[in-house]
Amino acid sequence: MRLQQLQQTLQSVLTQKQQLELELLEVDQALGELGKTPDDGVIYKSVGSLLIKSEKPKVTEDLNERKELANMRISVLGKQEERLRSQVKELNERLQKDLRPLSPS
């Protein structure tokens, strides 16, 4: 029962981490495109289902903040993943030991 809970939690952490890594990739791509855009170029920012005209420095700042936050969350999830993997491994070893037949005396 405990092993199953740990495995489900680990799967959830891995899913969250993967989503954040995709978000980070999108932010990096957006920052790359912004870098190619002239400072006085027209920038539109997606807000819900709308595109709002915005200034390049503001959009760049927002994206850099999102990138920093995503990196921090990925780091935290990575540590959580390591801890969960260790617990799963330990519990598996304990179960294997408990299930091993006793040698005849």
N, C-alpha and C positions, 0 to 999 in steps of 0.2 A: 504494500500500500504506500509506504513512504517512498520507495524507489519510484513508483509510478508518478507520485506528486513531484518529485525532483525532476524527473524526465520531462514532465509537462511544463514545469517552470523553466527549465533549460530551453525547451523548444520555444516558449514565449519570448524569452530573452533573445534568442537567436533571430527570431522574426522581427522584433523591435530593432535590433542592431542592423539587420539587413535593410529595413525601411529607412533608417537614418543614413546608412551608407549611400542609398540611392538619392536621398535628399541632398546629401553632401555633394554627390556627383553633379546633380542639377545646379546647385549653387555655384560650383566651380565653373561649370559651362557658362552660366549666366555672367559670372565675373569676367570670364575670358572674352565673351562677346562685348561686354561693357568696355573692356580695355581697348577694343578695336574702334569704339565709337568716339567721335570727337566730343570734347567737353561741352560744346554748345549744341550737340545733336539732340534730337527729340527722343525722349525715353518714355515708354508707357509701362506702368506697373499694373499687374493683375490684382484686383481687389474683388474677391468673389467672382461674379460673372461679368464684372466691368473692367475696362482698361482705363486707367487714370494717368494723365500726363504728369510726369514727375521730373525732378532734376537729377542728373547723373550722380553728383556727390551723395545725395540722400539715398538713392537706390543702392549705390555702392556700399554705403555705411550699413544699411539694413541687411544686405547680403552678407557682409563680413560678420555682422553680429549673429546671423543665422548659422554661418559656417562655424564660428567659435562655439556656439551653443551645441551644435550637432557633434562637433569633435569632443566636447566635454561629456556629452551623453553617451557617445560611442565608447569612450574610455571607461566610464562607470559600468556600462553594460558588459564590456570586455572583462572587467574584474569580477563582476557577478557571474559571468559565464565560466571563468576559471574556477571560482569557488564551487559552483554547482557541478562542474565536471569532476572535480576532486571528490565531492560528496557522493556522486553517483558511483564513481570508481570504488571508493571505500565501501559503500553499501553492497555493491556487486561482489566484492571480495569477501565480505562478511557472509553474504548469502551462500556463495560457493563453498566456503569453509563449513558453514552449518549444514549444507546439503550433502557434503561429502560423507560417504558411509564410514562408520568407525571400523578401524582395522581390528581383526579378531585377536584376542589376547591369548 
